[in-house]
Amino acid sequence: MTLAEFSPKGECVFVVGGNGRGKTSLLEALGLASALRSFRTGEARAMIRHGAKAARVAVRLEQEKEGAVELDLTLRPGGKSVLLEGNPLPRLSDLVGRYPTTALSSQDLQLVRGSPSLRRRFLDMMLAEADRDAFEALRRFGRALAGRSRLLKTGTPAEIAAFEEPLSVAAAEVVAARRRAVADLAPELVAQYARMAPAGETVEIAYKPDVEGDAEVFRSRYTKARERDIARGACTCGPQLDDFELSLCGKPARDYASEGQQRGLVLALRLAEAAWLLEKTGIRPAILADDILGELDPSRRAAFWEGLAPDSQVIATGTVTPPVGALERFRLLDIETILRQTPGEKETP
């Protein structure tokens, strides 16, 4: 059943509505068409309506290089299927770099405050949108890691060793791709933060890999860790433990930065991501801003617009209408109006 239809048509749109009415789900659906992953969760089940067996998103996408296409995505607890122009997509990597988006949400503060897994997810989603080789390396690494992890509980040392060869190759490629991405982000992050911070505040981003080197380095580490990993039933080294650190004036931002500085830092990081996607794909990403503009003070809100090109498409949401000055570029829509456009249940899309 179709629960909602939404047609931004290249405009800047602000969707206003109460909590729990589907604003985040709307942006999540748009983001899924880009990276085939949610900016909110890594669990397919969390994106499927309670009691339903699957979720479906049908999107008409248009960009300057390829024109318009129809994409149909179905999510099930066990995986996903994608139709492009009515035909099955042979490889998910065929979508990489074609319709990039950058999602900003209030959860982004956790990129400073939260666990390393959130920062790894940020890097991996960014890579999955623009770097086909990295996308494939991440997929191979995930499969090999899952296979080795299962065998640590049930397999023999010889069976575990067989999984370590493809795991080592993929792990080295993942770490190299992440390091390149962080290095590319750094100068743009500095520039974006400088637009919204007092003079003298310096920002840095540093990649912190658990292991780094070529496939042989990883192969050696997995071999040395095998006995310990069998005893623990888990893989204790590798890219699944990597992190990156954001620093302000030479000190860890999670410990020393104020909340306002942290908000400015993650906003700068997202704008740096948008610039990176444009550089890598040649396509300006759509900006999906989930309930964040109202949380920004006037100077950071101005910096947000300054950091965007005039022709950027922005789809933003909020529980209240932002100040008049912030709406100059927006067409204002009420979420209830969107839900009423399609017959059927008026529930979260």
C-alpha positions in Angstrom: 0.0 0.0 0.0 1.3 3.5 -0.9 1.2 5.6 2.3 2.6 8.9 0.9 3.8 10.6 -2.2 6.3 13.4 -2.2 7.6 15.5 -5.2 10.3 18.0 -4.3 11.1 18.5 -8.0 14.5 20.0 -7.5 13.3 22.6 -5.1 14.4 23.5 -1.5 11.6 22.2 0.6 10.9 22.5 4.3 8.5 19.8 5.7 6.9 20.8 9.1 5.0 18.5 11.4 4.7 16.9 14.8 6.9 14.2 16.2 6.1 10.7 15.0 4.4 11.7 11.8 7.0 10.5 9.4 9.3 13.4 8.6 12.4 11.3 9.3 11.1 8.4 7.4 10.5 10.6 4.4 14.2 11.7 4.4 15.3 8.2 5.2 13.5 6.9 2.1 15.2 9.5 -0.1 18.6 8.6 1.4 18.0 4.9 0.8 17.9 5.6 -2.9 21.4 7.0 -2.8 23.5 4.7 -0.7 21.0 1.8 -0.2 21.6 2.3 3.5 19.7 4.3 6.1 21.4 7.3 7.8 19.4 6.4 10.9 20.0 2.7 11.4 21.8 -0.3 10.0 18.9 -2.7 10.7 16.4 -3.4 7.9 13.8 -4.5 10.4 13.8 -1.0 11.9 12.7 0.5 8.5 9.8 -1.9 8.1 6.4 -0.9 9.4 5.3 -3.0 12.5 3.5 -6.1 11.3 4.6 -5.8 7.7 6.9 -8.2 6.0 8.6 -5.7 3.8 9.0 -2.0 3.0 9.0 -0.4 -0.4 10.3 2.9 -1.7 9.7 4.0 -5.3 11.6 7.0 -6.4 12.1 9.0 -9.6 15.6 10.3 -9.5 17.1 12.9 -11.8 20.7 14.3 -12.0 22.6 16.4 -14.5 24.6 13.6 -16.1 22.0 10.8 -16.7 18.6 12.5 -16.7 15.7 10.8 -14.9 15.3 7.1 -13.9 12.8 5.1 -11.8 14.2 3.2 -8.9 12.2 0.7 -6.9 13.7 -0.6 -3.6 12.2 -3.4 -1.5 13.5 -4.1 2.0 13.1 -7.3 3.9 14.6 -8.5 7.1 16.9 -10.8 5.1 18.1 -8.3 2.5 17.0 -5.9 -0.2 16.2 -6.0 -3.9 16.4 -3.1 -6.4 14.7 -2.4 -9.7 16.1 0.3 -12.0 13.7 1.2 -14.8 11.8 -1.9 -14.0 14.8 -4.2 -14.3 16.7 -5.9 -11.5 20.0 -4.1 -10.7 22.7 -6.6 -11.5 25.1 -5.3 -8.9 24.3 -2.9 -6.1 27.6 -1.2 -6.8 26.1 0.0 -10.1 24.2 2.6 -8.1 27.3 4.0 -6.4 28.0 7.6 -7.2 24.9 8.2 -9.3 22.5 9.9 -6.9 24.5 11.2 -3.9 22.9 12.7 -0.8 24.2 14.1 2.5 22.0 13.6 5.5 22.2 15.9 8.6 20.3 15.1 11.8 20.3 15.8 15.5 21.9 12.4 15.9 25.1 13.8 14.3 26.3 15.0 17.7 27.1 11.4 18.3 29.8 11.6 15.7 31.7 13.5 18.4 30.2 12.0 21.5 29.3 8.5 20.6 31.0 5.2 20.0 33.6 4.4 17.3 31.0 2.3 15.5 29.1 5.5 14.6 32.1 7.2 13.1 33.0 4.0 11.1 29.5 4.0 9.8 29.8 7.6 8.7 33.0 6.9 6.7 31.6 3.7 5.2 28.3 5.3 4.1 30.2 8.1 2.6 32.5 5.7 0.7 29.5 3.6 -0.4 28.0 6.6 -2.1 31.0 7.5 -4.2 33.7 4.9 -4.4 32.7 1.7 -6.2 35.9 -0.1 -5.3 35.5 0.8 -1.6 31.9 -0.3 -1.7 32.9 -3.7 -3.0 35.7 -4.0 -0.5 33.4 -3.2 2.4 31.0 -5.9 1.2 33.7 -8.4 0.9 35.1 -7.5 4.3 31.7 -7.8 5.9 31.1 -11.3 4.4 34.5 -12.6 5.3 34.4 -11.2 8.8 31.0 -12.7 9.4 32.3 -16.1 8.1 35.4 -16.1 10.2 33.4 -15.0 13.3 31.0 -18.0 12.8 33.9 -20.4 12.4 35.6 -19.1 15.6 32.7 -20.8 17.5 32.2 -23.9 15.4 35.1 -24.4 12.9 38.5 -25.9 12.9 41.7 -23.8 12.8 42.2 -24.8 9.2 38.7 -23.7 8.2 39.3 -20.4 10.1 42.6 -19.9 8.3 40.9 -20.3 4.9 38.7 -17.3 5.6 41.6 -15.2 6.7 43.0 -14.9 3.1 40.0 -13.0 1.6 39.5 -11.2 4.9 43.1 -9.9 4.9 42.8 -8.6 1.3 39.5 -6.8 1.9 40.6 -5.4 5.3 43.7 -3.8 3.8 41.5 -2.2 1.0 38.9 -0.9 3.5 41.6 0.7 5.8 43.3 2.3 2.8 40.0 3.7 1.5 39.0 5.1 4.9 42.4 6.7 5.3 42.2 8.4 1.9 38.7 9.6 2.7 39.8 11.2 6.0 42.8 12.8 4.3 40.5 14.3 1.6 37.9 15.5 4.2 40.5 17.3 6.4 41.1 20.5 4.4 37.4 21.0 3.6 36.5 20.4 7.3 38.9 23.1 8.3 37.5 25.5 5.7 33.9 24.8 6.7 34.5 25.1 10.4 36.4 28.4 9.9 33.2 29.9 8.4 31.3 29.4 11.7 33.9 29.6 14.4 35.8 32.5 16.1 39.2 33.2 14.7 41.8 31.0 16.3 39.7 27.9 16.8 41.4 25.1 14.9 39.9 21.7 14.0 41.6 18.5 13.0 40.4 15.0 12.0 42.7 12.0 12.5 42.1 8.4 11.4 42.9 5.8 14.1 43.1 2.3 12.5 43.4 -0.8 14.7 45.7 -2.4 12.1 47.2 -0.8 9.0 49.3 -2.2 6.2 48.9 -4.4 3.2 47.2 -7.8 3.1 50.3 -9.6 4.4 50.3 -7.4 7.5 46.6 -8.3 8.2 47.3 -12.0 7.4 50.0 -12.1 10.0 47.8 -10.3 12.6 44.9 -12.7 12.1 47.2 -15.7 12.3 48.7 -14.5 15.6 45.3 -13.6 17.0 43.6 -16.9 15.9 44.0 -18.8 19.2 42.9 -15.9 21.3 40.0 -15.2 18.9 38.8 -18.9 19.2 38.9 -18.6 23.0 36.9 -15.4 22.9 34.6 -16.4 20.1 35.1 -13.1 18.4 37.6 -11.3 16.0 39.7 -9.0 18.2 41.6 -7.1 15.5 40.9 -5.4 12.2 38.9 -2.6 10.6 35.8 -3.3 12.6 37.6 -1.6 15.5 38.9 1.5 13.7 38.0 5.0 14.7 38.6 8.6 13.8 39.1 11.5 16.2 37.9 15.1 15.9 40.0 17.7 17.8 39.4 21.3 18.6 42.5 23.5 19.3 44.5 20.3 19.7 42.2 18.6 22.3 39.6 15.9 21.8 36.4 17.6 20.9 34.3 15.0 22.8 35.9 16.0 26.0 36.7 19.7 25.7 34.4 21.3 23.1 31.2 23.0 24.2 27.8 21.8 22.8 27.8 24.7 20.4 31.3 23.9 19.2 30.3 20.3 18.8 27.3 21.2 16.8 29.4 23.4 14.6 31.9 20.7 14.2 29.5 18.0 13.0 27.8 20.5 10.7 31.2 21.3 9.2 31.9 17.6 8.8 28.6 17.0 6.9 29.3 20.0 4.6 32.8 18.6 4.0 31.2 15.3 3.2 28.9 17.0 0.6 32.0 18.7 -1.0 33.8 15.3 -1.1 30.8 13.7 -2.8 30.7 16.4 -5.4 34.5 16.1 -6.0 34.3 12.3 -6.4 31.1 12.0 -8.4 30.8 15.3 -10.3 27.2 15.5 -9.0 26.1 17.9 -6.4 24.5 15.9 -3.6 21.0 16.6 -2.3 21.1 17.8 1.3 18.6 16.0 3.7 18.4 18.0 6.9 16.4 16.3 9.6 15.2 18.7 12.3 18.5 20.5 12.7 18.0 24.0 11.4 15.9 25.0 14.4 18.7 23.9 16.7 21.3 26.1 15.2 22.0 29.6 16.4 21.8 32.4 13.8 25.5 32.5 13.1 25.7 28.7 12.5 22.5 28.8 10.4 24.1 31.5 8.3 27.3 29.4 8.0 25.2 26.4 6.9 23.8 28.4 3.9 27.2 29.9 3.2 28.7 26.5 2.9 26.1 25.4 0.3 26.2 26.3 -3.4 23.2 28.4 -4.5 21.9 25.6 -6.7 22.0 22.9 -3.9 18.8 21.0 -3.4 17.8 20.9 0.3 15.0 19.0 1.8 14.7 19.9 5.5 12.3 19.0 8.3 11.2 20.5 11.6 8.5 20.4 14.2 8.0 24.2 14.0 8.3 26.6 11.1 11.7 28.3 11.2 12.2 32.0 11.3 11.1 33.9 8.1 14.6 34.7 7.1 15.5 31.0 7.1 12.7 30.2 4.7 13.8 32.4 1.8 14.9 29.4 -0.2 12.2 27.0 0.9 8.8 25.9 -0.2 6.9 25.1 3.0 4.9 21.9 3.2 3.0 20.3 6.1 3.6 16.6 6.6 -0.2 16.1 7.0 -0.7 17.6 3.5 1.8 15.1 2.1 0.1 12.2 3.8 -3.3 13.3 2.5 -2.1 13.4 -1.1 -2.5 9.6 -1.5 -5.6 7.6 -0.5 -5.0 5.1 2.2 -3.9 5.0 5.8 -2.4 8.2 7.1 0.5 6.7 8.8 4.2 7.1 8.8 5.5 6.5 5.2 
